[in-house]
């Protein structure tokens, strides 16, 4: 009976939210990578335009 009571008590307790912070962390990492690639793409576009301007002079 004690085991049954322990199981029933554990079921009635709210679950711990351990998965949520790791999901948030992973999404932050994904967003950081996305921002990094976007910035690199924009910098390449400026770099190409600067090289073109230097070739004119």
Secondary structure in CASP SS format (residue, H / E / C, confidence):
PFRMAT SS
TARGET T0000
AUTHOR 0000-0000-0000
METHOD secondary structure of the structure
MODEL  1
X C 1.00
X H 1.00
X H 1.00
X H 1.00
X H 1.00
X H 1.00
X H 1.00
X H 1.00
X H 1.00
X H 1.00
X H 1.00
X H 1.00
X C 1.00
X C 1.00
X C 1.00
X C 1.00
X C 1.00
X C 1.00
X H 1.00
X H 1.00
X H 1.00
X H 1.00
X H 1.00
X H 1.00
X H 1.00
X H 1.00
X H 1.00
X H 1.00
X H 1.00
X H 1.00
X H 1.00
X H 1.00
X H 1.00
X H 1.00
X H 1.00
X H 1.00
X H 1.00
X H 1.00
X H 1.00
X H 1.00
X H 1.00
X H 1.00
X H 1.00
X H 1.00
X H 1.00
X H 1.00
X H 1.00
X H 1.00
X H 1.00
X H 1.00
X H 1.00
X H 1.00
X H 1.00
X H 1.00
X H 1.00
X H 1.00
X C 1.00
END
